[in-house]
């Protein structure tokens, strides 16, 4: 099974990013036929783990919870979208960046 560790996005981000995606599709017809992620599936990928044996998957959740014990919560506001050229068919994602003024993500 292909596994990644990700963070769900707040609803306000999903709404903003979905609106941005719609604006892109309307402004650049070449993007209309691309496969778009549904707003409820938008997330921040922290770690792509690749193929993990099915029998190991059940242990990942509890192991991750233990690994994150004691890690303080912090917020990172949505910063800006980085949009590739619609002529670039090598691109498989549209990116957005986050602000981290206190450097909380580095710790």
PDB file as gemmi writes it, atoms N, CA and C in Angstrom:
CRYST1    1.000    1.000    1.000  90.00  90.00  90.00 P 1                      
ATOM      1  N   UNK A   1       0.845  -1.169   0.000  1.00  0.00           N  
ATOM      2  CA  UNK A   1       0.000   0.000   0.000  1.00  0.00           C  
ATOM      3  C   UNK A   1       0.894   1.237   0.000  1.00  0.00           C  
ATOM      4  N   UNK A   2       0.530   2.233  -0.822  1.00  0.00           N  
ATOM      5  CA  UNK A   2       1.291   3.490  -0.862  1.00  0.00           C  
ATOM      6  C   UNK A   2       0.798   4.376   0.281  1.00  0.00           C  
ATOM      7  N   UNK A   3       1.724   4.814   1.120  1.00  0.00           N  
ATOM      8  CA  UNK A   3       1.374   5.514   2.358  1.00  0.00           C  
ATOM      9  C   UNK A   3       2.070   6.878   2.413  1.00  0.00           C  
ATOM     10  N   UNK A   4       1.385   7.844   3.000  1.00  0.00           N  
ATOM     11  CA  UNK A   4       1.998   9.128   3.322  1.00  0.00           C  
ATOM     12  C   UNK A   4       1.426   9.606   4.642  1.00  0.00           C  
ATOM     13  N   UNK A   5       2.162  10.501   5.294  1.00  0.00           N  
ATOM     14  CA  UNK A   5       1.685  11.151   6.511  1.00  0.00           C  
ATOM     15  C   UNK A   5       1.299  12.562   6.104  1.00  0.00           C  
ATOM     16  N   UNK A   6       0.061  12.945   6.411  1.00  0.00           N  
ATOM     17  CA  UNK A   6      -0.417  14.254   6.014  1.00  0.00           C  
ATOM     18  C   UNK A   6      -1.257  14.902   7.089  1.00  0.00           C  
ATOM     19  N   UNK A   7      -1.512  16.171   6.885  1.00  0.00           N  
ATOM     20  CA  UNK A   7      -2.332  16.959   7.797  1.00  0.00           C  
ATOM     21  C   UNK A   7      -3.548  17.452   7.022  1.00  0.00           C  
ATOM     22  N   UNK A   8      -4.739  17.225   7.585  1.00  0.00           N  
ATOM     23  CA  UNK A   8      -5.943  17.784   6.986  1.00  0.00           C  
ATOM     24  C   UNK A   8      -5.875  19.307   7.052  1.00  0.00           C  
ATOM     25  N   UNK A   9      -6.507  19.949   6.095  1.00  0.00           N  
ATOM     26  CA  UNK A   9      -6.528  21.404   6.064  1.00  0.00           C  
ATOM     27  C   UNK A   9      -7.790  21.939   6.724  1.00  0.00           C  
ATOM     28  N   UNK A  10      -7.696  23.125   7.323  1.00  0.00           N  
ATOM     29  CA  UNK A  10      -8.910  23.761   7.849  1.00  0.00           C  
ATOM     30  C   UNK A  10      -9.892  24.036   6.709  1.00  0.00           C  
ATOM     31  N   UNK A  11     -11.158  24.041   7.030  1.00  0.00           N  
ATOM     32  CA  UNK A  11     -12.197  24.256   6.014  1.00  0.00           C  
ATOM     33  C   UNK A  11     -11.985  25.562   5.254  1.00  0.00           C  
ATOM     34  N   UNK A  12     -11.570  26.615   5.936  1.00  0.00           N  
ATOM     35  CA  UNK A  12     -11.382  27.905   5.257  1.00  0.00           C  
ATOM     36  C   UNK A  12     -10.287  27.815   4.195  1.00  0.00           C  
ATOM     37  N   UNK A  13      -9.266  26.991   4.408  1.00  0.00           N  
ATOM     38  CA  UNK A  13      -8.224  26.801   3.396  1.00  0.00           C  
ATOM     39  C   UNK A  13      -8.782  26.028   2.219  1.00  0.00           C  
ATOM     40  N   UNK A  14      -9.561  24.997   2.523  1.00  0.00           N  
ATOM     41  CA  UNK A  14     -10.139  24.182   1.437  1.00  0.00           C  
ATOM     42  C   UNK A  14     -11.004  25.051   0.533  1.00  0.00           C  
ATOM     43  N   UNK A  15     -11.808  25.905   1.140  1.00  0.00           N  
ATOM     44  CA  UNK A  15     -12.676  26.800   0.377  1.00  0.00           C  
ATOM     45  C   UNK A  15     -11.825  27.744  -0.472  1.00  0.00           C  
ATOM     46  N   UNK A  16     -10.803  28.348   0.129  1.00  0.00           N  
ATOM     47  CA  UNK A  16      -9.945  29.288  -0.601  1.00  0.00           C  
ATOM     48  C   UNK A  16      -9.198  28.597  -1.743  1.00  0.00           C  
ATOM     49  N   UNK A  17      -8.659  27.405  -1.484  1.00  0.00           N  
ATOM     50  CA  UNK A  17      -7.910  26.699  -2.522  1.00  0.00           C  
ATOM     51  C   UNK A  17      -8.837  26.198  -3.629  1.00  0.00           C  
ATOM     52  N   UNK A  18     -10.033  25.757  -3.278  1.00  0.00           N  
ATOM     53  CA  UNK A  18     -10.999  25.332  -4.293  1.00  0.00           C  
ATOM     54  C   UNK A  18     -11.397  26.514  -5.172  1.00  0.00           C  
ATOM     55  N   UNK A  19     -11.577  27.688  -4.578  1.00  0.00           N  
ATOM     56  CA  UNK A  19     -11.908  28.883  -5.348  1.00  0.00           C  
ATOM     57  C   UNK A  19     -10.749  29.252  -6.274  1.00  0.00           C  
ATOM     58  N   UNK A  20      -9.529  29.113  -5.768  1.00  0.00           N  
ATOM     59  CA  UNK A  20      -8.359  29.382  -6.600  1.00  0.00           C  
ATOM     60  C   UNK A  20      -8.266  28.420  -7.769  1.00  0.00           C  
ATOM     61  N   UNK A  21      -8.536  27.151  -7.519  1.00  0.00           N  
ATOM     62  CA  UNK A  21      -8.499  26.152  -8.588  1.00  0.00           C  
ATOM     63  C   UNK A  21      -9.553  26.470  -9.651  1.00  0.00           C  
ATOM     64  N   UNK A  22     -10.726  26.873  -9.211  1.00  0.00           N  
ATOM     65  CA  UNK A  22     -11.780  27.227 -10.163  1.00  0.00           C  
ATOM     66  C   UNK A  22     -11.368  28.432 -10.996  1.00  0.00           C  
ATOM     67  N   UNK A  23     -10.746  29.416 -10.372  1.00  0.00           N  
ATOM     68  CA  UNK A  23     -10.281  30.602 -11.105  1.00  0.00           C  
ATOM     69  C   UNK A  23      -9.225  30.207 -12.146  1.00  0.00           C  
ATOM     70  N   UNK A  24      -8.352  29.278 -11.800  1.00  0.00           N  
ATOM     71  CA  UNK A  24      -7.333  28.813 -12.745  1.00  0.00           C  
ATOM     72  C   UNK A  24      -7.998  28.131 -13.934  1.00  0.00           C  
ATOM     73  N   UNK A  25      -8.960  27.257 -13.663  1.00  0.00           N  
ATOM     74  CA  UNK A  25      -9.643  26.542 -14.748  1.00  0.00           C  
ATOM     75  C   UNK A  25     -10.357  27.513 -15.693  1.00  0.00           C  
ATOM     76  N   UNK A  26     -10.932  28.562 -15.138  1.00  0.00           N  
ATOM     77  CA  UNK A  26     -11.638  29.531 -15.974  1.00  0.00           C  
ATOM     78  C   UNK A  26     -10.671  30.420 -16.757  1.00  0.00           C  
ATOM     79  N   UNK A  27      -9.547  30.771 -16.139  1.00  0.00           N  
ATOM     80  CA  UNK A  27      -8.588  31.663 -16.795  1.00  0.00           C  
ATOM     81  C   UNK A  27      -7.738  30.954 -17.847  1.00  0.00           C  
ATOM     82  N   UNK A  28      -7.462  29.688 -17.639  1.00  0.00           N  
ATOM     83  CA  UNK A  28      -6.600  28.918 -18.540  1.00  0.00           C  
ATOM     84  C   UNK A  28      -7.315  27.639 -18.953  1.00  0.00           C  
ATOM     85  N   UNK A  29      -7.991  27.638 -20.079  1.00  0.00           N  
ATOM     86  CA  UNK A  29      -8.771  26.466 -20.498  1.00  0.00           C  
ATOM     87  C   UNK A  29      -7.964  25.169 -20.555  1.00  0.00           C  
ATOM     88  N   UNK A  30      -6.659  25.247 -20.726  1.00  0.00           N  
ATOM     89  CA  UNK A  30      -5.827  24.048 -20.752  1.00  0.00           C  
ATOM     90  C   UNK A  30      -5.860  23.260 -19.456  1.00  0.00           C  
ATOM     91  N   UNK A  31      -6.207  23.922 -18.353  1.00  0.00           N  
ATOM     92  CA  UNK A  31      -6.272  23.248 -17.053  1.00  0.00           C  
ATOM     93  C   UNK A  31      -7.616  22.562 -16.823  1.00  0.00           C  
ATOM     94  N   UNK A  32      -8.619  22.875 -17.647  1.00  0.00           N  
ATOM     95  CA  UNK A  32      -9.966  22.334 -17.442  1.00  0.00           C  
ATOM     96  C   UNK A  32     -10.001  20.812 -17.499  1.00  0.00           C  
ATOM     97  N   UNK A  33      -9.187  20.217 -18.355  1.00  0.00           N  
ATOM     98  CA  UNK A  33      -9.228  18.756 -18.527  1.00  0.00           C  
ATOM     99  C   UNK A  33      -8.328  18.003 -17.553  1.00  0.00           C  
ATOM    100  N   UNK A  34      -7.584  18.722 -16.730  1.00  0.00           N  
ATOM    101  CA  UNK A  34      -6.706  18.064 -15.757  1.00  0.00           C  
ATOM    102  C   UNK A  34      -7.528  17.443 -14.636  1.00  0.00           C  
ATOM    103  N   UNK A  35      -6.959  16.441 -14.001  1.00  0.00           N  
ATOM    104  CA  UNK A  35      -7.614  15.813 -12.855  1.00  0.00           C  
ATOM    105  C   UNK A  35      -7.385  16.701 -11.625  1.00  0.00           C  
ATOM    106  N   UNK A  36      -8.449  17.117 -10.967  1.00  0.00           N  
ATOM    107  CA  UNK A  36      -8.366  18.003  -9.815  1.00  0.00           C  
ATOM    108  C   UNK A  36      -8.765  17.245  -8.558  1.00  0.00           C  
ATOM    109  N   UNK A  37      -8.046  17.483  -7.484  1.00  0.00           N  
ATOM    110  CA  UNK A  37      -8.350  16.864  -6.193  1.00  0.00           C  
ATOM    111  C   UNK A  37      -9.590  17.533  -5.621  1.00  0.00           C  
ATOM    112  N   UNK A  38     -10.493  16.731  -5.102  1.00  0.00           N  
ATOM    113  CA  UNK A  38     -11.683  17.278  -4.449  1.00  0.00           C  
ATOM    114  C   UNK A  38     -11.262  18.064  -3.208  1.00  0.00           C  
ATOM    115  N   UNK A  39     -11.944  19.159  -2.897  1.00  0.00           N  
ATOM    116  CA  UNK A  39     -11.567  19.961  -1.730  1.00  0.00           C  
ATOM    117  C   UNK A  39     -11.437  19.152  -0.441  1.00  0.00           C  
ATOM    118  N   UNK A  40     -12.304  18.153  -0.236  1.00  0.00           N  
ATOM    119  CA  UNK A  40     -12.224  17.368   1.001  1.00  0.00           C  
ATOM    120  C   UNK A  40     -10.980  16.481   1.058  1.00  0.00           C  
ATOM    121  N   UNK A  41     -10.273  16.324  -0.048  1.00  0.00           N  
ATOM    122  CA  UNK A  41      -9.049  15.514  -0.068  1.00  0.00           C  
ATOM    123  C   UNK A  41      -7.773  16.348  -0.047  1.00  0.00           C  
ATOM    124  N   UNK A  42      -7.900  17.661  -0.008  1.00  0.00           N  
ATOM    125  CA  UNK A  42      -6.709  18.515   0.046  1.00  0.00           C  
ATOM    126  C   UNK A  42      -6.019  18.335   1.395  1.00  0.00           C  
ATOM    127  N   UNK A  43      -4.693  18.341   1.389  1.00  0.00           N  
ATOM    128  CA  UNK A  43      -3.925  18.102   2.608  1.00  0.00           C  
ATOM    129  C   UNK A  43      -2.508  18.627   2.430  1.00  0.00           C  
ATOM    130  N   UNK A  44      -1.768  18.646   3.518  1.00  0.00           N  
ATOM    131  CA  UNK A  44      -0.331  18.933   3.489  1.00  0.00           C  
ATOM    132  C   UNK A  44       0.378  17.605   3.709  1.00  0.00           C  
ATOM    133  N   UNK A  45       1.190  17.199   2.745  1.00  0.00           N  
ATOM    134  CA  UNK A  45       1.958  15.966   2.899  1.00  0.00           C  
ATOM    135  C   UNK A  45       3.216  16.271   3.696  1.00  0.00           C  
ATOM    136  N   UNK A  46       3.380  15.583   4.814  1.00  0.00           N  
ATOM    137  CA  UNK A  46       4.575  15.747   5.641  1.00  0.00           C  
ATOM    138  C   UNK A  46       5.670  14.771   5.236  1.00  0.00           C  
ATOM    139  N   UNK A  47       5.276  13.543   4.929  1.00  0.00           N  
ATOM    140  CA  UNK A  47       6.253  12.508   4.591  1.00  0.00           C  
ATOM    141  C   UNK A  47       5.597  11.487   3.685  1.00  0.00           C  
ATOM    142  N   UNK A  48       6.178  11.284   2.518  1.00  0.00           N  
ATOM    143  CA  UNK A  48       5.723  10.216   1.644  1.00  0.00           C  
ATOM    144  C   UNK A  48       6.546   8.987   1.980  1.00  0.00           C  
ATOM    145  N   UNK A  49       5.885   7.913   2.357  1.00  0.00           N  
ATOM    146  CA  UNK A  49       6.586   6.713   2.809  1.00  0.00           C  
ATOM    147  C   UNK A  49       6.693   5.663   1.712  1.00  0.00           C  
ATOM    148  N   UNK A  50       5.956   5.828   0.634  1.00  0.00           N  
ATOM    149  CA  UNK A  50       6.033   4.885  -0.466  1.00  0.00           C  
ATOM    150  C   UNK A  50       5.257   3.616  -0.191  1.00  0.00           C  
ATOM    151  N   UNK A  51       5.712   2.530  -0.795  1.00  0.00           N  
ATOM    152  CA  UNK A  51       5.038   1.241  -0.634  1.00  0.00           C  
ATOM    153  C   UNK A  51       5.383   0.632   0.719  1.00  0.00           C  
ATOM    154  N   UNK A  52       4.356   0.337   1.495  1.00  0.00           N  
ATOM    155  CA  UNK A  52       4.500  -0.262   2.815  1.00  0.00           C  
ATOM    156  C   UNK A  52       3.713  -1.572   2.800  1.00  0.00           C  
ATOM    157  N   UNK A  53       4.304  -2.656   3.283  1.00  0.00           N  
ATOM    158  CA  UNK A  53       3.561  -3.922   3.308  1.00  0.00           C  
ATOM    159  C   UNK A  53       2.237  -3.764   4.073  1.00  0.00           C  
ATOM    160  N   UNK A  54       1.187  -4.370   3.543  1.00  0.00           N  
ATOM    161  CA  UNK A  54      -0.144  -4.247   4.156  1.00  0.00           C  
ATOM    162  C   UNK A  54      -0.134  -4.613   5.638  1.00  0.00           C  
ATOM    163  N   UNK A  55       0.633  -5.615   6.010  1.00  0.00           N  
ATOM    164  CA  UNK A  55       0.644  -6.061   7.407  1.00  0.00           C  
ATOM    165  C   UNK A  55       1.306  -5.045   8.339  1.00  0.00           C  
ATOM    166  N   UNK A  56       2.033  -4.085   7.800  1.00  0.00           N  
ATOM    167  CA  UNK A  56       2.689  -3.058   8.625  1.00  0.00           C  
ATOM    168  C   UNK A  56       1.829  -1.827   8.819  1.00  0.00           C  
ATOM    169  N   UNK A  57       0.834  -1.638   7.965  1.00  0.00           N  
ATOM    170  CA  UNK A  57       0.041  -0.408   7.978  1.00  0.00           C  
ATOM    171  C   UNK A  57      -0.663  -0.206   9.315  1.00  0.00           C  
ATOM    172  N   UNK A  58      -1.202  -1.261   9.918  1.00  0.00           N  
ATOM    173  CA  UNK A  58      -1.953  -1.115  11.168  1.00  0.00           C  
ATOM    174  C   UNK A  58      -1.102  -0.566  12.309  1.00  0.00           C  
ATOM    175  N   UNK A  59       0.220  -0.704  12.238  1.00  0.00           N  
ATOM    176  CA  UNK A  59       1.101  -0.229  13.303  1.00  0.00           C  
ATOM    177  C   UNK A  59       1.509   1.225  13.117  1.00  0.00           C  
ATOM    178  N   UNK A  60       1.352   1.760  11.921  1.00  0.00           N  
ATOM    179  CA  UNK A  60       1.825   3.111  11.635  1.00  0.00           C  
ATOM    180  C   UNK A  60       1.113   4.171  12.467  1.00  0.00           C  
ATOM    181  N   UNK A  61      -0.213   4.082  12.596  1.00  0.00           N  
ATOM    182  CA  UNK A  61      -0.960   5.076  13.367  1.00  0.00           C  
ATOM    183  C   UNK A  61      -0.499   5.174  14.808  1.00  0.00           C  
ATOM    184  N   UNK A  62      -0.507   4.056  15.552  1.00  0.00           N  
ATOM    185  CA  UNK A  62      -0.049   4.108  16.938  1.00  0.00           C  
ATOM    186  C   UNK A  62       1.426   4.532  17.055  1.00  0.00           C  
ATOM    187  N   UNK A  63       2.259   4.090  16.137  1.00  0.00           N  
ATOM    188  CA  UNK A  63       3.670   4.488  16.173  1.00  0.00           C  
ATOM    189  C   UNK A  63       3.818   5.992  15.958  1.00  0.00           C  
ATOM    190  N   UNK A  64       3.036   6.538  15.054  1.00  0.00           N  
ATOM    191  CA  UNK A  64       3.087   7.973  14.797  1.00  0.00           C  
ATOM    192  C   UNK A  64       2.596   8.769  16.000  1.00  0.00           C  
ATOM    193  N   UNK A  65       1.534   8.304  16.620  1.00  0.00           N  
ATOM    194  CA  UNK A  65       1.015   8.980  17.824  1.00  0.00           C  
ATOM    195  C   UNK A  65       2.096   9.020  18.908  1.00  0.00           C  
ATOM    196  N   UNK A  66       2.766   7.893  19.128  1.00  0.00           N  
ATOM    197  CA  UNK A  66       3.842   7.847  20.136  1.00  0.00           C  
ATOM    198  C   UNK A  66       4.991   8.780  19.761  1.00  0.00           C  
ATOM    199  N   UNK A  67       5.338   8.815  18.490  1.00  0.00           N  
ATOM    200  CA  UNK A  67       6.449   9.659  18.042  1.00  0.00           C  
ATOM    201  C   UNK A  67       6.139  11.147  18.221  1.00  0.00           C  
ATOM    202  N   UNK A  68       4.869  11.507  18.176  1.00  0.00           N  
ATOM    203  CA  UNK A  68       4.491  12.919  18.264  1.00  0.00           C  
ATOM    204  C   UNK A  68       4.115  13.368  19.674  1.00  0.00           C  
ATOM    205  N   UNK A  69       4.140  12.446  20.635  1.00  0.00           N  
ATOM    206  CA  UNK A  69       3.833  12.835  22.013  1.00  0.00           C  
ATOM    207  C   UNK A  69       4.806  13.920  22.458  1.00  0.00           C  
ATOM    208  N   UNK A  70       4.246  14.973  23.037  1.00  0.00           N  
ATOM    209  CA  UNK A  70       5.080  16.052  23.547  1.00  0.00           C  
ATOM    210  C   UNK A  70       5.461  17.102  22.516  1.00  0.00           C  
ATOM    211  N   UNK A  71       5.136  16.896  21.258  1.00  0.00           N  
ATOM    212  CA  UNK A  71       5.425  17.905  20.237  1.00  0.00           C  
ATOM    213  C   UNK A  71       4.344  18.973  20.322  1.00  0.00           C  
ATOM    214  N   UNK A  72       4.732  20.233  20.559  1.00  0.00           N  
ATOM    215  CA  UNK A  72       3.717  21.275  20.716  1.00  0.00           C  
ATOM    216  C   UNK A  72       3.010  21.585  19.397  1.00  0.00           C  
ATOM    217  N   UNK A  73       1.744  21.961  19.507  1.00  0.00           N  
ATOM    218  CA  UNK A  73       0.980  22.402  18.345  1.00  0.00           C  
ATOM    219  C   UNK A  73       1.377  23.815  17.980  1.00  0.00           C  
ATOM    220  N   UNK A  74       1.271  24.130  16.707  1.00  0.00           N  
ATOM    221  CA  UNK A  74       1.512  25.493  16.244  1.00  0.00           C  
ATOM    222  C   UNK A  74       0.689  25.710  14.980  1.00  0.00           C  
ATOM    223  N   UNK A  75       0.524  26.960  14.602  1.00  0.00           N  
ATOM    224  CA  UNK A  75      -0.243  27.277  13.402  1.00  0.00           C  
ATOM    225  C   UNK A  75       0.677  27.876  12.347  1.00  0.00           C  
ATOM    226  N   UNK A  76       0.288  27.675  11.117  1.00  0.00           N  
ATOM    227  CA  UNK A  76       1.008  28.249   9.982  1.00  0.00           C  
ATOM    228  C   UNK A  76      -0.031  28.781   9.004  1.00  0.00           C  
ATOM    229  N   UNK A  77      -0.130  30.098   8.863  1.00  0.00           N  
ATOM    230  CA  UNK A  77      -1.121  30.662   7.937  1.00  0.00           C  
ATOM    231  C   UNK A  77      -0.789  30.347   6.479  1.00  0.00           C  
ATOM    232  N   UNK A  78      -1.833  30.230   5.667  1.00  0.00           N  
ATOM    233  CA  UNK A  78      -1.676  30.074   4.232  1.00  0.00           C  
ATOM    234  C   UNK A  78      -1.008  31.328   3.696  1.00  0.00           C  
ATOM    235  N   UNK A  79      -0.005  31.178   2.856  1.00  0.00           N  
ATOM    236  CA  UNK A  79       0.761  32.314   2.370  1.00  0.00           C  
ATOM    237  C   UNK A  79       0.376  32.668   0.944  1.00  0.00           C  
ATOM    238  N   UNK A  80       0.760  31.829  -0.006  1.00  0.00           N  
ATOM    239  CA  UNK A  80       0.461  32.124  -1.403  1.00  0.00           C  
ATOM    240  C   UNK A  80       0.483  30.841  -2.219  1.00  0.00           C  
ATOM    241  N   UNK A  81      -0.151  30.919  -3.357  1.00  0.00           N  
ATOM    242  CA  UNK A  81      -0.135  29.781  -4.276  1.00  0.00           C  
ATOM    243  C   UNK A  81       0.988  29.977  -5.286  1.00  0.00           C  
ATOM    244  N   UNK A  82       1.649  28.919  -5.629  1.00  0.00           N  
ATOM    245  CA  UNK A  82       2.661  28.924  -6.676  1.00  0.00           C  
ATOM    246  C   UNK A  82       2.079  28.137  -7.834  1.00  0.00           C  
ATOM    247  N   UNK A  83       1.824  28.803  -8.916  1.00  0.00           N  
ATOM    248  CA  UNK A  83       1.098  28.185 -10.010  1.00  0.00           C  
ATOM    249  C   UNK A  83       2.021  27.920 -11.190  1.00  0.00           C  
ATOM    250  N   UNK A  84       2.077  26.706 -11.673  1.00  0.00           N  
ATOM    251  CA  UNK A  84       2.903  26.405 -12.841  1.00  0.00           C  
ATOM    252  C   UNK A  84       2.228  26.880 -14.123  1.00  0.00           C  
ATOM    253  N   UNK A  85       2.988  26.979 -15.163  1.00  0.00           N  
ATOM    254  CA  UNK A  85       2.450  27.320 -16.465  1.00  0.00           C  
ATOM    255  C   UNK A  85       1.559  26.189 -16.964  1.00  0.00           C  
ATOM    256  N   UNK A  86       0.384  26.498 -17.506  1.00  0.00           N  
ATOM    257  CA  UNK A  86      -0.481  25.427 -18.006  1.00  0.00           C  
ATOM    258  C   UNK A  86       0.123  24.704 -19.206  1.00  0.00           C  
ATOM    259  N   UNK A  87       1.168  25.253 -19.800  1.00  0.00           N  
ATOM    260  CA  UNK A  87       1.825  24.584 -20.921  1.00  0.00           C  
ATOM    261  C   UNK A  87       2.751  23.480 -20.445  1.00  0.00           C  
ATOM    262  N   UNK A  88       3.074  23.471 -19.172  1.00  0.00           N  
ATOM    263  CA  UNK A  88       4.005  22.483 -18.628  1.00  0.00           C  
ATOM    264  C   UNK A  88       3.251  21.220 -18.234  1.00  0.00           C  
ATOM    265  N   UNK A  89       3.257  20.221 -19.062  1.00  0.00           N  
ATOM    266  CA  UNK A  89       2.533  18.991 -18.786  1.00  0.00           C  
ATOM    267  C   UNK A  89       3.323  18.060 -17.871  1.00  0.00           C  
ATOM    268  N   UNK A  90       4.500  18.447 -17.440  1.00  0.00           N  
ATOM    269  CA  UNK A  90       5.259  17.643 -16.487  1.00  0.00           C  
ATOM    270  C   UNK A  90       4.790  17.901 -15.065  1.00  0.00           C  
ATOM    271  N   UNK A  91       4.043  18.972 -14.862  1.00  0.00           N  
ATOM    272  CA  UNK A  91       3.578  19.353 -13.530  1.00  0.00           C  
ATOM    273  C   UNK A  91       2.393  18.489 -13.139  1.00  0.00           C  
ATOM    274  N   UNK A  92       2.442  17.927 -11.928  1.00  0.00           N  
ATOM    275  CA  UNK A  92       1.307  17.128 -11.470  1.00  0.00           C  
ATOM    276  C   UNK A  92       0.625  17.748 -10.258  1.00  0.00           C  
ATOM    277  N   UNK A  93       1.118  18.892  -9.791  1.00  0.00           N  
ATOM    278  CA  UNK A  93       0.522  19.534  -8.623  1.00  0.00           C  
ATOM    279  C   UNK A  93       0.577  21.040  -8.760  1.00  0.00           C  
ATOM    280  N   UNK A  94      -0.347  21.679  -8.099  1.00  0.00           N  
ATOM    281  CA  UNK A  94      -0.265  23.114  -7.863  1.00  0.00           C  
ATOM    282  C   UNK A  94       0.141  23.263  -6.414  1.00  0.00           C  
ATOM    283  N   UNK A  95       1.021  24.180  -6.152  1.00  0.00           N  
ATOM    284  CA  UNK A  95       1.584  24.306  -4.811  1.00  0.00           C  
ATOM    285  C   UNK A  95       1.075  25.554  -4.122  1.00  0.00           C  
ATOM    286  N   UNK A  96       1.042  25.497  -2.824  1.00  0.00           N  
ATOM    287  CA  UNK A  96       0.813  26.676  -2.012  1.00  0.00           C  
ATOM    288  C   UNK A  96       1.880  26.682  -0.923  1.00  0.00           C  
ATOM    289  N   UNK A  97       2.186  27.828  -0.401  1.00  0.00           N  
ATOM    290  CA  UNK A  97       3.186  27.911   0.664  1.00  0.00           C  
ATOM    291  C   UNK A  97       2.518  28.395   1.945  1.00  0.00           C  
ATOM    292  N   UNK A  98       3.177  28.132   3.045  1.00  0.00           N  
ATOM    293  CA  UNK A  98       2.684  28.504   4.373  1.00  0.00           C  
ATOM    294  C   UNK A  98       3.663  29.477   4.997  1.00  0.00           C  
ATOM    295  N   UNK A  99       3.181  30.316   5.871  1.00  0.00           N  
ATOM    296  CA  UNK A  99       4.048  31.211   6.640  1.00  0.00           C  
ATOM    297  C   UNK A  99       4.430  30.514   7.938  1.00  0.00           C  
ATOM    298  N   UNK A 100       5.667  30.707   8.356  1.00  0.00           N  
ATOM    299  CA  UNK A 100       6.135  30.163   9.624  1.00  0.00           C  
ATOM    300  C   UNK A 100       7.052  31.214  10.269  1.00  0.00           C  
ATOM    301  N   UNK A 101       6.468  32.367  10.665  1.00  0.00           N  
ATOM    302  CA  UNK A 101       7.290  33.467  11.150  1.00  0.00           C  
ATOM    303  C   UNK A 101       8.105  33.162  12.406  1.00  0.00           C  
ATOM    304  N   UNK A 102       7.638  32.243  13.241  1.00  0.00           N  
ATOM    305  CA  UNK A 102       8.379  31.904  14.466  1.00  0.00           C  
ATOM    306  C   UNK A 102       9.305  30.723  14.265  1.00  0.00           C  
ATOM    307  N   UNK A 103       9.320  30.116  13.087  1.00  0.00           N  
ATOM    308  CA  UNK A 103      10.170  28.957  12.844  1.00  0.00           C  
ATOM    309  C   UNK A 103       9.736  27.718  13.577  1.00  0.00           C  
ATOM    310  N   UNK A 104       8.454  27.609  13.908  1.00  0.00           N  
ATOM    311  CA  UNK A 104       7.947  26.492  14.693  1.00  0.00           C  
ATOM    312  C   UNK A 104       8.085  25.160  13.960  1.00  0.00           C  
ATOM    313  N   UNK A 105       8.004  25.171  12.638  1.00  0.00           N  
ATOM    314  CA  UNK A 105       8.078  23.914  11.883  1.00  0.00           C  
ATOM    315  C   UNK A 105       9.500  23.355  11.834  1.00  0.00           C  
ATOM    316  N   UNK A 106      10.483  24.178  12.106  1.00  0.00           N  
ATOM    317  CA  UNK A 106      11.871  23.747  12.034  1.00  0.00           C  
ATOM    318  C   UNK A 106      12.288  22.912  13.251  1.00  0.00           C  
ATOM    319  N   UNK A 107      11.531  23.010  14.336  1.00  0.00           N  
ATOM    320  CA  UNK A 107      11.902  22.356  15.571  1.00  0.00           C  
ATOM    321  C   UNK A 107      11.541  20.962  15.691  1.00  0.00           C  
TER     322      UNK A 107                                                      
END                                                                             
